[in-house]
Amino acid sequence: MDKKKKPTGPRIQDNRGFEEFIQGQHDKVPFLPKTPLNARKNENGFDHLTFLVNDSNRLMKLKLFFSDKLPFSLKFDQGKTISELQKAEIEALKNGIFEISDKAGSPFRKSLSEVFNTFFHGTKS
Amino acid sequence: MSLPVYQQIMIKSSTPEEVTALLDPEINLRHPVVLNIKSVNLEEQKEIIKLIESFFSTKNLSFKFPYPVYILSDHDPLISKLIILKNEKNLPPFFKKRDGKVNIKEAHLSEKNNLLQQDVKNNDAASGQSEIETYSDFHRIIFNQDSERKFYQQILNGLLKRK
């Protein structure tokens, strides 16, 4: 049988003078309230760290942009060339459309003649 | 060591001395800044915006890099090149974080970020700003021309199919 043993004899003598201190502690609120181990984790978690990592990435990208990409793109600027090529292509497309539309019997001419015929025919009658 | 979250500065006077006293060349080096000028009347707000703009342009400072400077004002954003917002709700949420103590790991990362911030500032972001604008203007032109080219291409394809 395993029974709880009450301190007797010399043990009581050892605790003499400390009874209040030993017994009273269980009921009282501790002087420094225990904080749960993961209290700070709950408060911040990895929020700050993630934010700093994201900011670091942002700054790194900015640094690369200003030190490498921007000088490179300015030195070898393609904007003007691309714009001129596009203009030439637009002109070529316009000419192509005009050539097809200008031919006799083209859908554009047919539609135009239909419009004119119906209009003038209507006024004559 | 603090986090790069919004730092709000209240401007309550439109006198040049008081406004420039609140501004510093390194104002946006470590964190984004919100200059709140809503407590003064509209005319004074306009004066303050002009003063802030001239502060950045005369000192060749960028109000966008490394961290942006926002102005909370009732004026239309088009009156200035600065970023003008109506209220705090319109601020980008990226920097809307609760400031607090940082642990050792975060402090190390923050120190690394400090170097990057200085690096971005040293790259003369202000002069790069005009170059970015010319670059973006060209891209806008290219985009418009490409839309036009696609439109004509579509018409031509339609005509060739009917042939």
Interface residues (C-beta under 8 A of the other chain):
Chain A: E43 N44 D47 H48 L49 F51 L52 V53 N54 D55 S56 L59 M60 L62 K63 F66 S67 L70 S73 L74 D77 G79 K80 I82 S83 Q86 K87 E89 I90 L93 K94 G96 I97 I100 S101 P107
Chain B: L3 P4 F65 P66 F94 K97 G100 V102 N103 K105 E106 L109 S110 K112 N113 L116 Q117 D119 V120 N123 D124 A125 G128 E131 I132 Y135 F138 H139 I141 I142 Q145 D146 E148 R149 Y152 Q153 I155 L156 L159 L160 R162 K163
